[in-house]
Amino acid sequence: MDGECTLYRAELHCFDKENPSSEKGKNIGEHPKGHDIVVIKRYPSGNQCFGEEELFTEIEMLSSVEHLNIVTLIGFCIEDSEMILVTENVSNGYLWNYLGNDNDMRILTWEKRLKICIDVANALEHLHSGMEDQKMIIHRDICPYNIGLDENGRAKIDGFGTCVFLPPNEEDEAVYIEWRGRSAYIDSEYEKTRKLKRESDVYSFGIVLLEILCGRRASDPIYTKENVRGLGPVARQSFCTGTLEDMIDPILKEETSECNFVLKRGPNKESLHTFMKIAYQCVAETQGQRPTTKVVVKELEKALSFQVSQCSKTLIFFIHMQNAC
């Protein structure tokens, strides 16, 4: 369950995801060779958060947008009270399942975490400003529930049932609409003004960045005991007092403190500080203080370059020491 629907993985024999119509016209009795694994989302009837309107919105959205970091729509079904959506398989599950699970988070090295963040940021930049017809889409529910990881660890955004379309030349306009996302990810300015903008997605994504940094869900009691809104306000305060580094995932600290010649998996100083700064800017209290997704992508890529550069230096040093021996 992801809070709104039940997820199934199914192997569809004789199905070619890249060319669904390829099996048409085959001779009777001929056995097709294609097959694929898909995710089937079954939405419960009477769901107050997700109905036919949301399903049609998601279908329209996924039918009109193609991006490496957005899930691919394969099919859907609406019959009586049944609502089913079929998308490509994200075989490594959703980010929500990793957070708070030490064994799963240990798989996600700092470099992998950075790449996941860059993937999501690229998808958001495409939605906010990269559409060919100049329309803009606000996702309105960016959270770990809606970030899947495929077999290569590539992140893909899902959950477009509550997204909002804006027509051309209105990218700077606000939409006054009810928020349908989860409380820990709600734009702090939206709560006061009901003004939904691209920066509202940026805020939600900033919470995800902090979750990946800290290794815990935003609604973890360790944060809600300090502030009812969870991780966002707590991390923002910690950044201002210079103590945000104390909140990072202990697994990352362990990897950083390894004292051997094995390539370090944890974050180096420049990478970590670049990441923390952009995450803090994303969760700024007002929309005007937040960066665009283009800036977010640039800063996250900078954090990754710092990390990769340090790993390369460590590798060169390791090789040098091996040769010296």
N, C-alpha and C positions, 0 to 999 in steps of 0.2 A: 504493500500500500504506500502511496505517496501523500496521503492526507485527503485526496479527492478521488482517486481512482485505484483500481487494482491493475497491476502490471503483470503481463504474461510474456514469456519468450516462446516463440513457436518456430519450428522449421517447416517452411512451406516448400514442399517438393514441387518440381516442375515450374518453378517461378523464377523469373529473371528480373531482379530489381532494376537493372540498368535499362532493360527493354521489356516492359511488362507485356507487350503485345506480341512478343516473339514466338509465343506458343500457338498463336492463332493460325489456322490453316494447315495444321499437321494432319497427316493421314490417320484415319481411325485405327486404333490399336497400336499406333506407334508410341513408344515409351519415351517421353521427353527426359532430358538429362539434367536440366537446370534445377537448382533449389537455392533457398536463401533463408536466413534466420531474421526474424522481425520481432518488434515489440508490439504487443497488443494492449492498448489501454481500454479498460472497461469502466465507464463512468456509472456510478450507482443512480438509479432512478430516485427522484425526489431530492437530489442534491441541491442545497440552497445556494452553493457557490458556483456550480457548473451545470448549465442547462443547454438546450439546443442552440441558443444564441451564441454562447461561448464556443460550442463545438464548431458552428459555422464560421465564427471569427477565426478560429485556429486553422480550419481547412482553407479559408481564403488566404490567410497569411502564409501558410506553408506552401500553398500552390503558387504564390506570386513571388516568392523569394528563394533564391538558391545561393548558398554560401557554405564553404567548407566547414564552418563552425556552427551551423544551424542544422538540426535534424531534417532528414528527408521524409516527406509524406509519401506513403505507399497506397493507402486506401482508408475507407471509413464505412461505417454502416449505422443507419438510424432506422430502427424497426420497433414499433410499439414503444416500450419504455427503455429499450436497449440503445445505448450510444457507445459505439466502438470506434477507436482511431488506431490505425496501423502505421507505424513509422519504422525507420531503419533501426537496427539493433545497436544499442550501446552496451557492448558485452562486458565492460568493466564497471557497470552500475552507475549510480548517481553519486555526486559529491556528498550529499546528505548522509549516505551510509558510511562514508569514510571518517567524517568529523567526529571526534570523541572516541574513536576506536584506535587504540595505540597500534595494534597489529596492522591495520589498514593504512594509517597515517605514516607508518614507518616505510611503507612502499613508496610514498611520495617524497622523494628527496627534494631539496630546495630548488634544484634546477627544474624538476618536473612540476613543482608547484608554480614556478614562474611561467612555464610554458602553458599550463592550464589557464592562468590568469590572462596571458596574452591572447590565447584563443578566444576567451569570452569577450575580452575588450575589442578584438577585431570584429567579432559578430555584432557587438553593440554599435561600433562605429559604422558598420555597413547599414544597420537599421536606422541610425540617426542621420546619416549624411551621405551614404554611399549608394542609394538606390538610383537606377538609371533614369527613372521617370520623375526624379526629384521629390517623390513623396517621402514622408518620414514616418517611422513607426516607433512608438514608445512601448516597450515591452510590458511594463507595469507589474512584473512579478519575478524579478531577478532574485534568485535565491538558490541554495544548494539542491533543493528539490528539482529544479529545472535545469541543472547542469549535468549532462551525462558524459561518460568517458568511453570512447570506443576501444577496439582491441589494440590500437597503437597509443592509447593514452591521450588522444586528441579530445579536447573538450567540445561539446556541442550544446547549444542552447535549445531548450524545449519549453513547453508550457505557454503557448501564445493565445490561450483562450480569452484573456482579458486585455490583450494589447489594443492600442489606440492608433488609428491611422490619421495622419494630418495631410491635407492636400498641399500641392506645391506653393512655395512662397509664404508658407505659414510656419516655418520651422522655429521661429522665435516667439510664436504665439503660445499661450497657455491654454490648457483644457481644464475646465472646472467639472470634475467628475469624481464619483465615489471611488476610493482606493479599494482594490480587491486583493492586494497582496497580503503577506504575512506581517504581523505587527512589528517584529524586530527589524524589518527591512524598509519600513515606511519612511519616506522623506520627511525629515523633521519640519521643514518649512511647509510642506503640503498639509501636515497636521493642523497648522494654524490658519492657512489661507485657502485650502482645497484647490491650490493651483498646481496642476500637473504639467511638468515640462521634461525635456530630455534629461535635465539635471536630476530629476527624480530617479531615473534609472541609474545615474552615476552614483547617487547616494546608496542605493541598494547594492550596487556592485562593490562599493567601498566596504560595506559590511562583509561581503563575501571575501574580499581581500584580507580583511582582519581575521576572519574565521580561518582562512588558509594559513595565515601567519601564526595564529594562536593554537590551531589544531582542535578547536572546540566550536560547537554551534553557538550562534549569537544569543540564543535563549537559554543557554546553560545556567543553572542556578548560581554558579559562581559569579556570574555577571548580574543576573536579575536581583540578587540580594543587595547589590550595591546601587543599582538603578533599574527601575521597572522596565525600561526600554532595552535593557540588555547590553550587549557588547559595544555598540556604537558609542554611546555617551561615555562609557567607562574607558574605552580605548582613547577617545578624544582627550579626555582629562589626563590620562597617563602620558600621552604625547606631549601635552603642554607642560607637564611637570618633569619630563625627561625620563619617565619610568616605563614607557611602552615596551622597551626591550626586555623588561622583566616578565612581560606577559607572553612572550613567544613560546611556541610549542617546545616543551622540554626535549622532545625527540630531536629537534633541530639543534638545540644546545649540545646534546650528546654528540651529534655528528660533527659539530664545529670543534669540539674539544678533543677529538681523536688525535692522539700524539703518536703517529706512526707514519710510514711512508706510503700508506694507502691513500689514494686520492680522496680528499675531504669532500663529503657530501653536503655539509651544512653551508649556510650563507657566509660569505665574507663581509667585511664591514661596509664597503661601498655599496654592495648589492642590497644588503639589509636596510641600510639607511635610506637609499633611494626608494625602495619599496614602501617603507614605513611612511615616508613623507607624502608619496602620492596617495596612499590609502587614507591618510589623515585629511588630505585636501578633498578627497571624494566625499567624506562624511562631514564636511563643513556644515554648520547649522543653516546657512542661507544658500539658496540656489546660485546666486551670483558669485559666490566664493568658490564654487566647484569648477574643476577643469572640464574641458570637453573630452569626449572619448578619444579624439585624435591625440590630445596631449597625454592621456592615460596610457595609450598604446606606446607612445614614444618613451615615456618614463619607465614602463615595465620592460621594454626592450633594452633600455639602458641598464636596468638592474640585471637582466640576463647576461648582457655583454660583460659586465663587471665580474659576474660569477664564472662565466666560461673562460674569461681571460685568466682568472686566478687558478682555475683547474689546469689550464694549459701550462702555466708557470710551474705548478706543483708537479705535473707530469715530466716536464723538462728537467726539473731538479731531481726527480726520482730516477730518470734514465741516467743522468750524470753520475749520481751516486752508485748506481748499478755498474756503470762502466769503470768507475774508479776502483771498485772492488775487484 
